């Protein structure tokens, strides 16, 4: 795979980036040799990592469809990552072309790619922001993406919670979102599970000890406790495989998925 194409302004192709690694695992083209090297080392340790990435993407797509089919037309994709087809806006706008999407990420590399790839698409607004600054983010969603919290929204928290440490209070972040979300809103999330194999969790902790993207594993009960005030839809907080059609294989990295609704 050639790296001859021009990178978006502000993107350093000499250093690996987690969003581009994920893009590579999904079969995307917005990655570079340094990212592929990191991903391939991950695959040597856990060959099914690419399968888990695919599960995560399919769950996100299904969650967007669920909310859109319920009549939601405003989508907030937190930790959006590098746009990958089918993207959130493509899924939502297939159901209703007027659907709007705010693609939020705190990574300047992702923001650079998003601006380059999403520019000019009606109803799509990339935002560079950190979910930990939740009140600032809510204000910017209103002012920059014209999100009307008096109407139902769908918040996608996929691939985010396991990077928010307990002392950063993910419960308060979700509670604050719940305060401003109108009845009939949806929230979908994924979370790395304590049911993952010991070999994988130990390797992840070693790899990420000195990384700004530390990883925390949580149980189903710990994850459900973050959703106080929401109605958790069936089948509950369960491995992503349980949300997808067909017989899906177990993986070394177990990721929970959950979809809930504000009553």
N, C-alpha and C positions, 0 to 999 in steps of 0.2 A: 504494500500500500504506500503510495507516494505521499510525501509531505510537501510537495512543491507548491500547492495552492497557498494563497495568501491568508494568514491568520487575521482575525479581526483586530482592530487597533486595541492595544493594551494587553493582549494575550501573549504570555511567555511560553513558547513551545519547548523550552529546554527543561522545564520543571513539570512533574506530573501533577495532575489535578483530578480530584475524586469524581467530579461531574463528568469529565471526559473519560475516565476509566469506566464509569457506569455506561456511558454512551457506547464505548467499545464492546462491553459485555452484552449490550442489546443489539449489536450488529450495526451501530451507527457509523457515520463517516467523520464526525467532528471530534477527532482525537488524533494524537500524534504518537510517534514512536516511543517516546518516554512513557506515555500513558499505557500503551500496549504492553510494554515490558512489565509494568506494575501489575496489570491485569493477568498476564500470563503467569507471573509468580503466584498470584492468588489461586489460579486454576490448578497449579501444581499441588498446592496444599489441599484445596477443596474443589475437585473437578466439577461439582454441580453448582458452583457459584453462578455460572451463566444461566442455569435453569432457574435459580432463585431470583435473579434479576428479571427474567421473563415473567415469572409469577407476579412479581411486584408491579410490573407495568400492566399486566392484564387485570390485576385487581383495581388499579387506578382507573383504567378505562371502564370497567364494569361499574365502579362507584359513580363516575361522571354520568354514565347512561342512566343509572338508577335515579339520580337527582333530576336530570333533565326530563326523564319520562314522567316524573312527579310534578313537573311544571316549573322547576327552578331555572332561572335564566341568568343568574349572576354566579360566577365561579371564581374562587380565590385559591390559587394553586401555590401553597407555601412550600418552599424548597423545591421549586419547579424544575431545576436542573436545565441542561441543554435541551432545547426542543427536539423531540423525537416523534416521528410519525407512527401511529396516529397521536397527535398532541391533544391536550385537553380541549383547546378551542376547536379542533377539527371534530372531535367527538360531540361536543355540545352543539356546535353550529350545524352539524348534520341533522340534528333533531329540530333546531330552531336557529335560523341564520342570524337572528338578532341577539343571540346569547353573547354575553361579555365575559372576558376572562382577565384577571389580574395575575400575571406570572411573577411571583415574588421569590427572590433568592438573595442571600447575603454575600454571595461570592462574586467579586468583580469580574472574574473570568466568565462565569455563567452569564452575567449581565451583558458583557460585551458580545458574547455569542447570540444571546436573545435579541439584542438590539439589531444585530446584523441579519438575523433570520426572520424576525417577526415584524420588522419595519413595514408599515403600510397595510398590515392586515386589519380590517375593520373590527373594532370591538376588543382588541387585544392590547394590553398595557403591561410591558415589563417594568418591574419596580425593584430597585436595589435597596433592600431593607433587611433587618434582623428581627426575627419573630420574638426574640427576647425583649425587644423594646416594643411591646405589644400596643401600648397606647399611641405611640408615634405612628406605628404601622396602620392602626385603625384610622387615624386621621388622614394619612396619605392615601389609603384606599378610597376614602371619601373624596378627597380633593383631586387626586391624580387619575383614578380609575372610575370615578363617578359611581362608586358602589353605594347603593341605597339600602342601608341596614334596616329600614322599615319594611322592606320586602324580603322574601326568603333568599338566602344565599347558600351555596355549597362550598364548604371549606375542605380542601384536600391537604391532609397532613401526612403525606406518604414519603417515607424515607427521611423524616425529620426528627421524630421524638427520640430515637435512640442516640441522637447527637446532643440532646439536651439533658444535662446532668440533673440529678435530683435537687441539688442545691440551687439550681437555676429555676426551680419551681414550675415544671411543666403543668402542674395542676392549676396554678394561678393563671398561666397563659390561656389554657383552655377555658377556664371559668370566665375570664374576661371576654373571650370571644363569645361565649354563651350569653353573656349579659347583653351584648349588642345585636345578636342574631335574632331575627324575627321568628315567631312560631312557624313551623313548616320548613325550617332550614335543615340542612344536612351537614354532617361532619364525618369524613372518612379518614382513617389513620392506619399506618403500619408501624410495627414495633418489633425490634429484634428480641427473640424469646430466650429465656433461661433454659428452655428445652433443647437449645442447640447443643451439639456434641461438645464435650469438654475439650477435645482437640482443637475444634474451631474457635471456641471462646478464648482459650489460652493463647492461641496464635494471634487473634484479634487484639487482645490486651497487650501482648508484646509489641505488635506492630504499631499500635496507636498510643502507647504510653506518652510519648513526647510530641504527639500530634495535636494540633488545634481541633481536630475532628475526633475527639475521644468517643468511645462507643459504650453505651450502657445497655445491658440486657435486663428485661423485666419479665415477670410472670404474667399470666393472663389476668390474675386477680389484681396485680399492681396496675396493669394497663386499664382495666375496667374502672378502677378507683379514680382515674383521671377524668372520667366522663360523668361525674355527678351532675344531675340535672338534665341529662340527655336520655332518650329512650334508645337502648342498644337493640338493633334489629337482628333477627335470626340470620345466620346461626351463631351470632355472638362474637366474642373475641377468640378467634380460632386461627390455626395455621392457614396461610393463604390458599393452600391446596383445597381446603374445605369450601372456599368461596368460588372455585373455578369448576367448570364442567369436566367430566371425565375422571379417570383414575390417574391422579398425579403422583409422581414418586416422592418419597421422603427425601429431605436434603440435610446436609450437615448444619447449615444455617437455617434455623426455623424462624420465620417471620410471621407474626400475628397480623391479621387484618381485622378491621371492625368498621361498621357503618352505623351511625346513630342519627337520630332525628330530634330536633327540639320540639317538644309538645306545645 
